[in-house]
Amino acid sequence: MHSTSSKALVLGNFFGTVSPPSKNNLSKGPHSKPSSSKSSSSEKDPYHQENKAVWKAVKNKNGSPEVIIFAVVASDHKSKMKDFVKEKGRKEELRSTVIVTTQNHLQEKINSNLNKKYATLYLLVSSNVERITYEIPGVVKDVQVALCTPPGRPDKLRIDSSSTYCGIKTYAWTQRADSTRKSGHQILHSEGCYFNFSDDMDEAVQLFQPITGSDMSAERLSEQFG
């Protein structure tokens, strides 16, 4: 019998390859010595490494005033990440709008900051965030959701099946109407992102039956795409 987590339908064929769960071993050996340098100690801090991964993604996407970037981090990392971006931003020009937020406040920040000024929206999510939910209006034509992981970390990000773009559930984006296709809107999810269907399995089965076969059960559908 499948556990609740095994019923999470992972549509790798539609949304990219899925990375396995992260297994972080951050314990120090018995002979580890405390760093005499504050900066050296910071470099070894896992929070610092996660912030660096997010900043690297922000830096790569920065460049146009028509770009808005939401850096999504865990609640206890928000203050550090805001300081990190502020410090880095003083050294390198940030032409794009960068907003540091958490999953709990992501929708609030989207609603209050998104407007026609922006053509592209990036959701850059820290590897210490396990899941996100979003409702993105069609005011922006291009949306990209990316998981920012430190090197060698096969983390993953769960996206709730209720998430939408242009009023369409994003897990069903490939099945959208022709009118939306012609509008030029597009949304992409990076490797490591997957959709959780544990609360929406019946609708997912109906949606993908023409692709997988009408006799495909929810369990077999989960096994095939999981």
C-alpha positions in Angstrom: 0.0 0.0 0.0 1.4 3.4 -0.9 2.1 6.0 1.8 0.7 9.5 1.5 4.0 10.8 0.1 4.1 8.0 -2.5 0.8 9.3 -3.8 2.4 12.6 -4.8 2.3 12.5 -8.6 5.5 13.6 -10.1 5.1 14.5 -13.8 8.7 14.3 -14.8 7.8 13.8 -18.5 6.0 17.1 -18.5 8.0 19.3 -16.2 11.6 18.0 -16.2 13.7 15.6 -14.3 13.1 15.3 -10.6 16.0 15.1 -8.2 15.9 12.6 -5.3 15.4 13.9 -1.7 18.3 15.7 -0.1 20.4 13.8 2.5 22.4 16.5 4.2 25.3 15.4 6.5 26.3 18.6 8.2 27.9 17.1 11.3 31.5 18.0 12.1 34.2 15.5 12.7 35.8 15.0 16.2 38.9 16.8 15.1 37.2 19.9 13.6 38.5 23.2 14.9 36.5 26.4 15.2 37.5 28.9 12.6 39.5 31.9 13.9 38.0 34.0 11.1 34.4 35.1 11.1 34.2 35.1 7.4 35.8 31.6 7.3 33.2 30.3 9.8 30.5 31.9 7.7 31.6 30.1 4.6 31.1 26.8 6.4 27.6 27.8 7.6 25.0 25.8 5.7 22.7 28.9 5.8 25.5 30.9 4.2 25.8 28.2 1.4 22.1 28.3 0.8 22.1 32.1 0.6 25.0 32.0 -1.8 23.1 29.7 -4.1 20.1 32.0 -4.1 22.3 35.0 -4.7 24.1 33.3 -7.6 20.7 32.8 -9.2 19.6 36.4 -8.5 22.9 37.6 -10.0 22.4 35.5 -13.1 18.8 36.7 -13.7 19.5 40.4 -12.8 19.9 42.8 -15.7 16.7 44.3 -16.9 14.3 46.7 -15.2 11.5 44.7 -16.7 12.4 41.7 -14.5 11.1 41.1 -11.0 12.8 38.5 -8.8 11.2 36.9 -5.7 13.9 35.2 -3.6 11.9 32.8 -1.4 13.7 31.6 1.7 12.8 30.0 5.0 11.4 32.3 7.7 14.5 32.1 9.9 16.7 32.9 7.0 14.8 36.0 5.7 16.8 38.6 7.7 20.1 37.1 6.8 19.2 36.8 3.1 17.9 40.5 3.0 21.3 41.6 4.5 23.1 39.3 2.1 21.4 40.8 -0.9 21.8 44.3 0.4 25.5 43.8 0.9 26.0 42.2 -2.5 23.8 44.8 -4.1 26.1 47.5 -3.0 29.0 45.9 -4.8 27.1 45.0 -8.0 24.4 47.0 -9.6 20.9 45.4 -9.3 18.9 46.7 -12.3 16.1 44.3 -11.7 13.7 44.4 -8.7 14.6 41.9 -6.1 12.3 41.0 -3.2 13.2 38.6 -0.4 10.2 36.9 1.1 9.0 33.6 2.6 6.4 31.1 1.4 3.9 32.5 4.0 4.2 36.0 2.5 4.9 35.1 -1.1 1.4 35.7 -2.4 1.1 38.9 -0.5 4.3 40.2 -2.2 3.2 39.0 -5.6 -0.1 40.8 -5.2 1.4 44.1 -4.0 4.4 44.3 -6.4 3.5 42.7 -9.7 2.3 45.1 -12.4 2.5 45.7 -16.2 6.0 47.2 -15.8 7.4 43.7 -15.6 7.7 41.3 -18.5 9.4 38.4 -16.6 9.0 37.0 -13.1 11.5 34.7 -11.5 10.6 32.7 -8.4 14.1 31.7 -7.0 13.5 29.3 -4.1 16.1 28.4 -1.5 16.8 24.7 -0.9 15.6 25.1 2.7 12.1 25.7 1.5 10.2 22.5 1.1 7.1 23.7 -0.7 5.5 26.8 -2.3 2.0 27.8 -3.5 1.4 30.7 -5.8 -1.2 32.5 -7.9 0.4 34.5 -10.6 -1.8 36.7 -12.8 -1.3 37.0 -16.6 0.2 40.5 -16.2 3.6 39.0 -16.9 4.2 36.9 -20.0 7.2 34.9 -18.8 7.4 33.1 -15.5 10.3 30.8 -14.3 10.4 28.9 -11.1 13.8 27.6 -10.0 15.2 25.7 -7.0 18.5 27.1 -5.9 20.7 24.4 -4.5 24.3 24.5 -3.3 26.7 22.3 -5.3 26.2 18.6 -4.7 22.8 19.0 -3.0 20.1 17.0 -4.8 17.2 18.8 -3.1 13.7 19.1 -4.3 10.8 21.6 -4.1 7.2 20.6 -3.8 4.7 22.8 -5.6 1.1 22.5 -4.4 -1.3 21.5 -7.1 -3.5 24.5 -6.3 -0.8 26.8 -7.8 -2.0 28.8 -10.8 -0.8 31.1 -13.6 -3.2 33.1 -15.7 -5.9 31.4 -13.7 -4.8 27.9 -14.9 -3.5 25.3 -12.6 0.2 25.1 -13.6 0.4 21.3 -13.4 -2.2 21.4 -16.2 -0.4 24.1 -18.2 0.4 21.7 -21.1 -3.4 21.1 -21.5 -4.3 24.8 -21.6 -6.8 26.3 -24.1 -5.6 27.5 -27.5 -6.5 31.1 -26.5 -3.9 31.0 -23.8 -1.3 29.4 -26.1 -1.7 32.2 -28.6 -1.3 34.9 -25.9 2.4 34.1 -25.6 2.4 33.3 -21.9 4.8 30.7 -20.7 5.9 29.2 -17.4 8.8 26.9 -16.8 9.9 24.9 -13.7 13.5 23.9 -13.2 14.9 20.5 -12.3 14.1 19.5 -8.8 10.5 21.0 -8.9 7.6 18.6 -8.7 3.8 18.8 -8.2 2.1 17.2 -5.3 -1.3 15.6 -6.2 -2.0 13.9 -2.9 -5.1 16.2 -2.5 -6.0 16.4 -6.2 -5.4 12.9 -7.6 -8.9 12.4 -9.1 -8.7 15.6 -11.2 -5.1 14.7 -12.2 -6.2 11.2 -13.4 -9.0 12.7 -15.5 -6.7 15.3 -17.0 -4.0 12.9 -18.1 -6.1 9.8 -19.0 -6.0 10.7 -22.7 -2.2 10.5 -22.5 -1.7 7.5 -20.2 -4.8 5.4 -21.2 -8.3 5.4 -19.9 -7.8 2.3 -17.8 -5.0 3.8 -15.8 -5.8 3.9 -12.1 -4.6 6.6 -9.7 -2.1 4.2 -8.2 -0.6 3.2 -11.6 -0.6 6.8 -12.7 1.4 7.7 -9.6 3.8 4.9 -10.2 4.3 5.8 -13.8 5.1 9.4 -13.2 6.5 9.1 -9.7 
